[in-house]
Amino acid sequence: MKTIRLKVGKERSLLRHHPWIFESAIERGGADSGETVRVESADGQFLAWAAFSPHSKIRARVWSFDEKQRIDASFFIAVCASSTAARARFDLKSDGVRLVHGESDGLPGLIVDRYDQTLVAQFLSSGAERWKAVLTDALLQATGLERLYERSDTSSRAQEGLLPVSGWLHGTGPTDLLVCEHAWKLGLDISTGHKTGFYLDQRDSRKKFADYAQRLQFQRVLNCFCYTGGFTVAALCGGAQHVTSVDSSGAALAQAAANVALNGFDAARATFVDADVNATLRQLLAQGRSFDAIVLDPPKFAATQAQAERAARAYKDINRLALKLLEPGGVLFTYSCSGGIDADLFHKIVAGAAADAGVDGYIVERLGAAPDHPMTLTFPEGEYLKGLVVMRK
């Protein structure tokens, strides 16, 4: 077994069971891509077993902190079974479920979503890539399913020195699927959709938005960055009279319109706008339009803290415009999925946007990802999705 030795003082995060080892923390040692290494402190104390990544700034990702643990097929079978079993304890109200959430489930760089009878996996780290065949078998064994599609085509693979890959790993069949959650159905395509095909992390927020629509009797709803219309359908299910949905992807809007029809709603109750959201917000403001509910669920503006300042300006601008378009008593559901923007900073950004808009509002709720996208006590970086429900005064 190859060994990497850390610099003096760099063992502290590992002693707290944080799973990342950065290049700058390593004094000496190395291995092949994805190979398991023994991690030791500067004085030779065992710290962890980790997967080595020679191309990434996160030079190693921890599999286990137990010196007696063997990193072999039986290890991955046990961890996949444990992660899958944990989801059965969550009250998810959906047949679309995240079964493995990377580091939070002890499998760094592995994302696995289940859409009814189909698994979709992303192997995003060198370690996950090296053990792909074993992990595939372990996931099929843990779930009893026979279809697994790979969506390892994200830009983060390049940081690990890996090429993008997608296609069936086990079984075959159609890639256009349905997910049933709460009181509605949503169509998706696992071969072309964002992430593994859909945003399962917003499942609970969609239900909450439907509940608000029912309780407050929304008349005019604006759904920005609507993608395939999850919040649009939720609003209509809650009784909203009309929803305007904006996105810059024609393909996503076509799926959103199909999802409205799938759930039996009159097409006249939904308008779809293929345009830039920022420009559309300005245009709606110039037209004197207003809404009693607005959703801002933009894509990732900042992947790292280094990009946070530029991203903060973008978040502030769209929130400022949205708050000006919001009727007094109206509700804004606003989100950031940027890892470089923490919850406290996001709160400050929205507060600054309100000040610039000349309005105030109540923070009614703070939102996050659904529980099958967990943040653990030892890995706070797992909290990537932050949301606020703001009611304008």
Phi and psi in degrees as a GROMACS rama.xvg file:
@    title "Ramachandran Plot"
@    xaxis  label "Phi"
@    yaxis  label "Psi"
@TYPE xy
-76.0705  153.612  LYS-2
-126.003  141.279  THR-3
-116.326  137.979  ILE-4
-110.171  129.875  ARG-5
-86.2142  161.844  LEU-6
-73.2667  160.568  LYS-7
-57.572  129.919  VAL-8
86.4434  -8.8351  GLY-9
-86.9637  3.82105  LYS-10
-87.2344  -7.05024  GLU-11
-60.3578  -44.5416  ARG-12
-65.6687  -35.8064  SER-13
-69.419  -33.7873  LEU-14
-65.7552  -22.6313  LEU-15
-92.5025  7.39034  ARG-16
66.1364  33.5455  HIS-17
-81.0622  134.99  HIS-18
-87.5481  3.43268  PRO-19
-107.959  140.197  TRP-20
-125.393  115.557  ILE-21
-84.6181  154.577  PHE-22
-52.2863  -41.0694  GLU-23
-67.9874  -14.8226  SER-24
-87.6452  -10.4305  ALA-25
-94.4313  127.139  ILE-26
-81.2883  -46.534  GLU-27
-161.984  163.681  ARG-28
108.367  158.183  GLY-29
-170.994  -178.773  GLY-30
-167.118  177.885  ALA-31
-74.8132  166.015  ASP-32
-60.1429  121.539  SER-33
81.5588  -4.4247  GLY-34
-68.4103  143.392  GLU-35
-77.2146  131.67  THR-36
-124.792  153.348  VAL-37
-87.157  128.671  ARG-38
-104.516  126.348  VAL-39
-124.646  152.812  GLU-40
-73.5198  175.196  SER-41
-60.6262  -27.0068  ALA-42
-98.112  12.5811  ASP-43
89.6697  6.25948  GLY-44
-72.4935  135.533  GLN-45
-66.0649  135.861  PHE-46
-119.699  -43.3885  LEU-47
-170.348  164.227  ALA-48
-102.312  131.3  TRP-49
-141.213  158.149  ALA-50
-90.9974  126.309  ALA-51
-87.0399  138.997  PHE-52
-129.911  101.346  SER-53
-69.7303  -11.5241  PRO-54
-105.578  -16.4702  HIS-55
-95.7836  150.403  SER-56
-65.7989  -32.7835  LYS-57
-81.8339  92.9688  ILE-58
-74.7184  -21.9225  ARG-59
-152.052  144.307  ALA-60
-124.219  131.223  ARG-61
-77.2005  131.877  VAL-62
-88.9272  -43.5501  TRP-63
-154.315  147.082  SER-64
-101.378  6.58681  PHE-65
-97.0219  115.634  ASP-66
-61.8777  -27.8436  GLU-67
-82.6044  -10.0674  LYS-68
-73.3346  131.048  GLN-69
-94.2269  129.127  ARG-70
-90.7583  92.3104  ILE-71
-142.817  -171.961  ASP-72
-58.3196  -40.6331  ALA-73
-64.2847  -32.7715  SER-74
-61.9721  -47.8304  PHE-75
-70.6167  -33.3825  PHE-76
-61.2111  -44.2162  ILE-77
-66.7124  -42.7156  ALA-78
-69.0913  -41.4227  VAL-79
-62.7574  -39.9893  CYS-80
-65.0665  -41.4393  ALA-81
-65.1605  -44.8321  SER-82
-63.6428  -43.9702  SER-83
-64.1204  -41.984  THR-84
-64.623  -33.2405  ALA-85
-61.2313  -34.3772  ALA-86
-65.8792  -27.2578  ARG-87
-66.5244  -17.5745  ALA-88
-89.2744  -7.58021  ARG-89
-92.6139  145.84  PHE-90
-94.5242  86.2039  ASP-91
-95.2317  -21.7741  LEU-92
52.6442  46.4101  LYS-93
-164.569  152.205  SER-94
-99.2864  10.273  ASP-95
-109.074  113.459  GLY-96
-138.284  138.711  VAL-97
-82.6549  119.448  ARG-98
-93.1844  -31.4851  LEU-99
-134.511  125.946  VAL-100
-120.273  59.1123  HIS-101
55.5396  -132.303  GLY-102
-56.6776  -33.8249  GLU-103
-64.1573  -22.0446  SER-104
-109.868  13.6964  ASP-105
78.5652  15.3832  GLY-106
-129.823  75.156  LEU-107
-55.0642  130.603  PRO-108
82.8651  6.37775  GLY-109
-115.333  124.58  LEU-110
-119.425  130.692  ILE-111
-136.58  123.223  VAL-112
-114.839  146.49  ASP-113
-112.45  124.571  ARG-114
-113.786  93.8213  TYR-115
55.8218  -106.687  ASP-116
-98.745  12.46  GLN-117
-125.452  133.279  THR-118
-98.9039  143.366  LEU-119
-128.858  125.974  VAL-120
-123.538  146.55  ALA-121
-120.486  120.262  GLN-122
-100.968  98.646  PHE-123
-107.665  -2.38616  LEU-124
-126.353  163.599  SER-125
-61.9522  -37.783  SER-126
-66.2537  -45.8402  GLY-127
-62.6056  -37.7268  ALA-128
-65.5874  -42.6706  GLU-129
-64.0791  -34.2487  ARG-130
-100.788  20.2152  TRP-131
-55.9322  -48.0687  LYS-132
-62.6548  -42.8483  ALA-133
-65.7691  -43.6744  VAL-134
-64.9146  -37.9117  LEU-135
-59.4674  -48.9184  THR-136
-62.5928  -39.9156  ASP-137
-65.0651  -39.4436  ALA-138
-68.875  -41.9974  LEU-139
-64.4361  -38.0899  LEU-140
-67.2896  -41.6394  GLN-141
-68.1468  -31.4409  ALA-142
-101.783  -19.8607  THR-143
74.2937  14.3293  GLY-144
-92.8879  168.974  LEU-145
-125.163  2.10149  GLU-146
-125.701  124.708  ARG-147
-137.044  121.414  LEU-148
-107.952  136.544  TYR-149
-98.3572  132.778  GLU-150
-124.996  54.0184  ARG-151
-89.4671  59.9872  SER-152
-122.366  26.7017  ASP-153
-90.0532  159.708  THR-154
-65.373  -23.5269  SER-155
-64.9951  -22.0061  SER-156
-61.6376  -35.4454  ARG-157
-62.1552  -33.7428  ALA-158
-66.7929  -19.2602  GLN-159
-97.6643  3.85584  GLU-160
75.5598  25.1695  GLY-161
-113.63  146.969  LEU-162
-86.5299  153.674  LEU-163
-68.6352  141.142  PRO-164
-141.54  140.341  VAL-165
-151.19  155.137  SER-166
139.201  175.711  GLY-167
-72.6424  128.372  TRP-168
-94.7666  -29.9414  LEU-169
-152.374  131.927  HIS-170
76.2827  -173.98  GLY-171
-158.29  176.571  THR-172
146.226  -175.003  GLY-173
-67.8401  150.778  PRO-174
-102.486  -9.81752  THR-175
-89.8151  118.417  ASP-176
-126.653  172.81  LEU-177
-119.229  140.353  LEU-178
-117.681  133.49  VAL-179
-106.909  121.045  CYS-180
-137.766  137.638  GLU-181
52.4907  -120.579  HIS-182
-104.791  13.7917  ALA-183
-138.705  168.715  TRP-184
-120.936  148.35  LYS-185
-138.598  130.991  LEU-186
-85.3124  151.205  GLY-187
-154.979  164.606  LEU-188
-126.693  113.905  ASP-189
-71.5529  -13.6692  ILE-190
-87.8345  -22.2091  SER-191
-127.198  -17.3166  THR-192
-69.6133  163.201  GLY-193
-62.9172  154.041  HIS-194
54.7417  -121.304  LYS-195
-94.7758  10.6113  THR-196
128.779  -18.9166  GLY-197
-163.619  164.6  PHE-198
-100.701  82.5139  TYR-199
-68.4775  -22.2426  LEU-200
-66.0943  -20.0579  ASP-201
-95.8622  12.297  GLN-202
-53.744  -49.8948  ARG-203
-70.3689  -34.3148  ASP-204
-67.2022  -36.7571  SER-205
-62.842  -42.575  ARG-206
-63.4851  -40.7285  LYS-207
-64.0244  -39.7882  LYS-208
-64.4275  -39.8129  PHE-209
-61.8804  -39.9405  ALA-210
-64.5644  -41.4532  ASP-211
-63.5413  -41.3637  TYR-212
-61.0893  -39.8807  ALA-213
-70.1956  -42.9432  GLN-214
-73.0359  -40.0576  ARG-215
-99.0074  -0.316859  LEU-216
53.4259  61.1407  GLN-217
-57.1364  137.054  PHE-218
-102.274  -50.8885  GLN-219
-123.122  115.989  ARG-220
-115.516  139.872  VAL-221
-118.753  119.048  LEU-222
-110.886  107.329  ASN-223
-98.2554  143.694  CYS-224
56.8221  50.4589  PHE-225
-72.1036  -18.0883  CYS-226
52.3104  -121.598  TYR-227
-96.3934  19.1053  THR-228
84.7807  26.6833  GLY-229
-59.7346  -49.1816  GLY-230
-70.7211  -28.5458  PHE-231
-63.2609  -50.3372  THR-232
-63.2021  -41.1741  VAL-233
-61.1869  -42.1608  ALA-234
-62.8436  -44.4825  ALA-235
-65.0615  -38.4724  LEU-236
-63.9871  -29.6496  CYS-237
-81.254  -5.07354  GLY-238
104.239  5.56576  GLY-239
-57.1529  139.171  ALA-240
-74.4215  -39.4961  GLN-241
-151.844  140.277  HIS-242
-126.596  127.018  VAL-243
-100.22  122.588  THR-244
-116.263  131.522  SER-245
-123.11  131.863  VAL-246
-158.399  157.279  ASP-247
-95.4497  7.38343  SER-248
-110.29  114.494  SER-249
-63.5817  -36.9573  GLY-250
-65.138  -41.6467  ALA-251
-64.7273  -40.2456  ALA-252
-65.8752  -36.5618  LEU-253
-62.3615  -41.315  ALA-254
-67.2211  -36.3908  GLN-255
-62.7087  -43.6773  ALA-256
-63.4685  -39.8283  ALA-257
-63.8483  -36.0957  ALA-258
-69.1789  -35.8805  ASN-259
-61.7588  -45.7702  VAL-260
-65.6546  -38.6371  ALA-261
-57.2623  -33.6634  LEU-262
-94.3118  9.68634  ASN-263
81.0929  19.2487  GLY-264
-91.3857  147.445  PHE-265
-63.7683  128.829  ASP-266
-59.2675  -24.4951  ALA-267
-68.0079  -15.8964  ALA-268
-86.6411  0.486483  ARG-269
-135.899  130.563  ALA-270
-116.504  134.574  THR-271
-116.783  128.845  PHE-272
-118.664  117.102  VAL-273
-90.283  94.9779  ASP-274
-166.272  167.926  ALA-275
-68.997  132.054  ASP-276
-64.7095  -46.9251  VAL-277
-58.5722  -46.4555  ASN-278
-64.8737  -37.1893  ALA-279
-66.6331  -41.4677  THR-280
-59.3164  -43.5109  LEU-281
-64.4226  -40.4505  ARG-282
-65.1543  -43.3224  GLN-283
-62.8863  -37.9975  LEU-284
-65.1629  -42.6241  LEU-285
-64.6911  -29.7514  ALA-286
-81.2953  -5.56036  GLN-287
76.9735  19.7063  GLY-288
-75.5779  158.468  ARG-289
-149.66  160.492  SER-290
-139.469  150.71  PHE-291
-98.89  2.50607  ASP-292
-157.683  135.229  ALA-293
-135.484  137.848  ILE-294
-113.649  128.58  VAL-295
-118.34  103.563  LEU-296
-127.406  70.1048  ASP-297
-75.89  164.332  PRO-298
-69.0358  175.347  PRO-299
-64.1098  118.287  LYS-300
-91.1672  -23.2783  PHE-301
-143.627  110.834  ALA-302
-78.0668  -26.9814  ALA-303
-134.233  167.296  THR-304
-65.4181  -24.7894  GLN-305
-64.3583  -25.1016  ALA-306
-97.8949  4.4438  GLN-307
-64.8508  -38.8627  ALA-308
-64.5383  -45.2529  GLU-309
-65.8076  -40.9516  ARG-310
-65.035  -38.1848  ALA-311
-59.5829  -38.9165  ALA-312
-64.1067  -40.5457  ARG-313
-66.7225  -44.1098  ALA-314
-62.7857  -42.0513  TYR-315
-63.1177  -41.0527  LYS-316
-65.1299  -47.2893  ASP-317
-68.8554  -33.8525  ILE-318
-71.2287  -35.9567  ASN-319
-61.3002  -46.8322  ARG-320
-65.554  -41.794  LEU-321
-63.77  -41.7955  ALA-322
-66.0488  -31.9412  LEU-323
-71.6619  -29.4382  LYS-324
-82.3161  -13.345  LEU-325
-82.9946  131.799  LEU-326
-66.7609  148.53  GLU-327
-55.4785  131.669  PRO-328
87.3753  -7.56079  GLY-329
-76.1827  166.011  GLY-330
-121.343  131.426  VAL-331
-110.662  122.611  LEU-332
-100.694  110.028  PHE-333
-125.336  140.392  THR-334
-134.398  157.886  TYR-335
-136.508  128.494  SER-336
-107.874  15.5951  CYS-337
-81.5273  124.653  SER-338
-63.1801  -27.3157  GLY-339
-79.8896  -3.78821  GLY-340
-115.942  108.396  ILE-341
-83.8645  173.868  ASP-342
-62.2603  -38.748  ALA-343
-66.4199  -43.95  ASP-344
-64.6813  -40.0318  LEU-345
-62.6513  -41.09  PHE-346
-57.5556  -45.7161  HIS-347
-64.834  -36.9591  LYS-348
-63.4503  -45.7832  ILE-349
-67.4853  -37.4882  VAL-350
-63.1511  -41.5519  ALA-351
-64.5996  -37.2331  GLY-352
-63.2777  -41.3583  ALA-353
-64.1705  -41.0222  ALA-354
-62.0834  -43.1647  ALA-355
-67.9095  -30.2468  ASP-356
-80.614  -12.408  ALA-357
74.6959  30.3008  GLY-358
-130.533  167.79  VAL-359
-132.793  164.147  ASP-360
-160.415  162.896  GLY-361
-90.8938  132.589  TYR-362
-82.4591  102.968  ILE-363
-80.6949  -39.2998  VAL-364
-151.115  154.399  GLU-365
-108.706  135.596  ARG-366
-120.752  159.068  LEU-367
-148.717  -169.955  GLY-368
-70.8534  157.146  ALA-369
-60.1262  156.577  ALA-370
-64.0898  -17.825  PRO-371
-81.5616  5.27087  ASP-372
-118.787  65.7807  HIS-373
-76.5318  153.106  PRO-374
-107.427  131.307  MET-375
-99.3065  168.602  THR-376
-63.7994  -31.1883  LEU-377
-96.6176  -5.03036  THR-378
-134.299  74.9941  PHE-379
-64.2684  -19.5061  PRO-380
-63.1996  -14.0634  GLU-381
-67.4233  -15.3714  GLY-382
-84.9084  82.617  GLU-383
-95.5497  -29.5116  TYR-384
-99.6438  121.031  LEU-385
-122.247  139.921  LYS-386
-144.563  153.773  GLY-387
-131.136  140.451  LEU-388
-103.449  115.18  VAL-389
-115.807  126.232  VAL-390
-103.387  117.813  MET-391
-68.8165  135.772  ARG-392
